[in-house]
Amino acid sequence: MPDSIAVPTGVQPISFDVHALRGGSAGGARDDFEAMIAQLAAATTPNVRSIAANPGDWGIDAFAGNLGGAITVWQSKYFMPVTTKRHVQQVEKSLNNVLKAAINNGHTIASWILCIPSSMDGPMTAWWDTWMKAREKEHSLVIQLWDETALRKKLLSPEGDDVRRGFYETYAQAAPAPAPVEQLRLVLEVEDDKAAALGSALFIRQMAEAGHVELDSAKRQFFNADLVAREIAHKDVPAEVAALSSADATLHGLWEMQFNECAAEGMLRVLHPRVWRDVRNEHDKLPKSLRLELVHSWGLVHRLVDNRKAGWVKHWRQVAAEHSDG
């Protein structure tokens, strides 16, 4: 289906491709589209809020209602240029996640709205219609679809006009698209209770075994990298999952090469600074779609250690085997 519809004279046609142009990557496009959905929901429904991912967002991109009772949830998925049956698993997982989080956190889902910037093809439409009715009956909720047609209608309404202007009029078709600017992730501080909990983590024990005394920066590095990994796992965008796997493999290789060299030289006391030097040198070559600061890259190495794939002393496997995750 063409990415344009008839609009009133003087109103620029809406193209959902601008999210990719503005975001500069798959993750950036998804985040920009999600922000638009939150604002459109707020413009058309009273008392809409969002939940920050820390580390998870409970499967909620935006919601209306009270988290102590029943809520309406908007879930955005940037499926472009068409939604097909290869997206079925992501749709099912999104609904399952929000229902599970509702059980765990004491609220109920009255309505779940899937928001996509494209149309479904024939097989996907047939699957959706059957699946939607079955899930509505199974979970006693209302399921809606805001696809490209529904979104354009809402954006062209008086309530959605400000959202349309803010997200789409700035990208006039006659003007060349500006070069995308990659926005790196924020580096967050670790709250005191979370820092205390990390004190018993395996990666901290491995650092202590190697003789490190000051460990606050290590906790911050791990905390921020773990947020990234959890977000990617939660969103389950295949390109981002693959990019994180690639980064992990690269960093694991750097550690392994330095471990073997330091062990052969009897110089394991310099293993950590050598790995950190190599990570700094390799950082700019890691997948750009991850939008990592150097702190995140160092933190990903700590995650490898915490996942029992690396360590900082010769007997690191023994330390890992004896460590209790509890």
N, C-alpha and C positions, 0 to 999 in steps of 0.2 A: 504494500500500500504506500502511495507517495506520502512523504513526511510534510504534507501541507493540506489545508482545507480552506474553503472559502471563508474569508474574514471581512469585516466591515472595511469600507474605504478608509485608507490612512492608517490602518492597523497592520503592523508587520506580521507576516505568517510566523507561526511558532515552529521552530525546529529543535527537537530534543537532542540533536547532535552537538549542540553548543556545550553540553555538560562535559563531553570528552575534550572539546577544544579548551574549555576553561580549566578543567581538572588536570589535563596534561598526561594522564595515565588512567588505567582501569580503576584503580582505587580512588583517584581524584574525581573521576567522572561519577563514580558511585556516591561518593560523599557529597558532591555538589547536587546531584539529583535528590539525594536524601534530604538535604537542606531545603530544597525547593518544596518537596512534599510536606515537610513539617510546616513551612510557612503557608502553603496552600490549605492544609488542614486547619491551621489556626484562623485563616481568613474566612473559612466556610463553616466552622464549628466552634462554639464557645469553649473556652478553658482548655485549649490544647497545650500539652507540654511534651518535652523530650526527656529521655533518660541518657545521661552520659555513660559511656562504656568505661567501667572501672571495677573489674576488667571487662565484665559483660554488660549488655544493655537489656537483659531479660527478654530478648527477641523483640524489643519495642523501638521503632524509629520515632514514633510520635503517638501520643495517646490522649484521650479525653475521658474524664471521670475521676474517680478516687481510687487509689491503690489499696484502699481498705475494703473496696466493694467491687462493682462491675465496671469494666472499662471498654472503650472502643480503641482498637489498635490499628495504626497505619504501618504497613511493612513495604518498604521500597526495594525494588530489584531492578537494576539498570540492565535489562535485557535488550540488546540492540543487534541488528536492525529488525529482528523479528523474534517472537517468542515461540519456541518449538518444544517438542517432547524431551529434548536433551536438558531442558530446564525443570523437568518434573521433580527430580530429586531435591533441588534447591527449594522449590515451593513447598513440598511436603515437609522438609526439614525445618523451614521457617515456622510453619504452623505448629509443628510438634514442639519446637523450642519455646514458643510463646505460651503454649498450654502447660508445658512442664514447669516453666518459671512461675506461672500463675498458681499452680499447686504448691510450689515450694515457698512462695512469698505471700500467700494469703489473699489473693484477689481472684476474680473470675473474668473471663473474656465474654463480653456480650456481643461484640462485633469485631471482625477481623477484615481489614481492607488491604488487598494486594495492589500495589501501585507499580505499573510498568510503563516505559516510554514508547512501547511498540504495540503491534497487534499480534494476537495468537494466530498461527496457521491452522488449517483444518483439523489435523489430528490432535493438536494441542487443545483446540477449542472443544472438541468432542470429549477429550479426557477431562478438561476443566469442568464442563457442565455436569458430568457424572460425579466426579470427585467432590465438587463443591456441595452438591445436594447430600451426598453420603456423609460428609464431615459435619455439615450443619445439623443433620439428624443425630449423628453420633455424639456430638459435643454440645448440643442445644445452644448454638450461637448462629449469628448471621454472618455470612461471608459475602464480600463485595469485590468487584474488580474495577479499578481505575486504570484502564488502558489508555493508549494515545488519544482515542476518540473522546473518552470521558474526561481526560485531563485537559484537552483543548477546550472543551465546553466549559469546564470550571474556570480555566484561566481567562476565558473571554467573557465571563460573567462579571457584573459590577463588583462582586465580592473578591474575585480573583485578579482584578485589574492591576493592583499594585504589585502583586507577585509576578504577573506576566511582564510588566514593565521592568522590574528589577532584574529578572533572570534572562529575558529574551530580547528586549528592545536594545540593550547595550551591544548586541551582536548583529548589527545590520548586515543583511546579505550583500549589500553593495560595497561594504568596507572589507578590506582584507583582514583575516583573522590574525590577531597578535600571536606571537610565539608563546607557547604555553610556558608558564613559570612553575617549576616544580616546588611545591611547598613541603618542607620537611616537617616531620612530626615534632610535637612539643616534647620536651624532656621534663618530666614531672618530679617533684619532690616525693620522698617516701614518708608516709605518715608514721608517727612514732610506734603505734601498735603493730603496723605491718613490718617496720624495721626490726622490732623486737622478735616477731615471729620468724623472720628470715634468719635470725641468729642461730637457729637450729638446723638450717638447710644444709644439704650435702655440699654445695659449692663453697659455703663459708667454712665448713669443716676442712675441705681440701685446702683452702687458702691458709687456714690456721696450721695444718700439718706442714705446709711449706714454709712456715715461719712468719707469715704476714700478721701484723698486729692491728693496723688501722684498716677497717673493712667497710666503712660507711659508703665510700664511692662504689665499691663492688656491689653492695646491696642496691644502690640506686641504678646501676647499670643493669643488673638482673631484673629489677622491678619494671623498668621501662621496656626492656626487650620482651619480658613475659607478657606485658600488656599488648604489644604488637602481635605476638604469636597467638594469644588468645582471641584477639579481634579477628585475625585472619581465619582462624579455625572456626569462629562463630559465623562470620559472613560467608565462608566457604565458596569464595570466588576462585575457580580453578586456576586462573593465571596467577593470582596472588599466592595460592597454596604452593604452586610450582616454583614461584620466585623465592619464597621462604625456604623451601627444600633445597634450592640451588645455593642460597646463601649459607645455609647450615653445612652443606657438603664442602663448600669452599673453605669456610672457617675451620671445619674439622680437619681438612687437609693441611691447613697452615699449622694447627696445633700438632698434628701427628708428625709432620716433618721436623719441627723444632724439638719435639720430645725425643725423637730418635737421635737427632744430632746431639742434644744436650746429654742424653743418657750415655752415648758413646764417648763423649768427652769428659764424663764425670762432672758436668756443669749444670745439674738440674736446678740449682739455686737461681740461675738466670733464665730459666724457662719462661716464667711469667712475663718479664719485661721484653724478652725476644718475641713472644707471641703477640704482645700488645703492639710492638713496633710493626710487625708484619700485618696485623689487622688494620692499623692506621694506614699503611701503604696500600692495602687492598681495598679499603673502604669505598673509594670512589668507583670501583669496578663492580661492586655488588649491584643487583638489579635495582634500577632507578624507581621502579613501580612501588618498592617497599618504602621509599621516602625516609630512609634511616639517617639519623644523626650518628656520629661516631660512637656516642654513648650506647646507642642501641646495638651497634656491631659488637662492641666489647661485651655487652650484656648477653648477646647470643652465644658467645663462647662460654659464659657462666652457665647458660641453660644446657649446653652440651655436657658440662661437668655435672650439673645437677641431675641430668638424665643418664648418668653413668656411662658416658661415651668418651670422657676425657678426665684428666686430673693434673695435679701440680707436683706430685711426688712420685718417686719410682714405684712405690707400692700402692698407687692410687686405686687399683682394682680391689685390693684388700680393704682399703678404707671405705670404698663404696659398698662392698659386700657386708661390712660390719655396721654400716650406718642404718639407723632406723628412720624411715620417712615420717613416722609419728612424732 
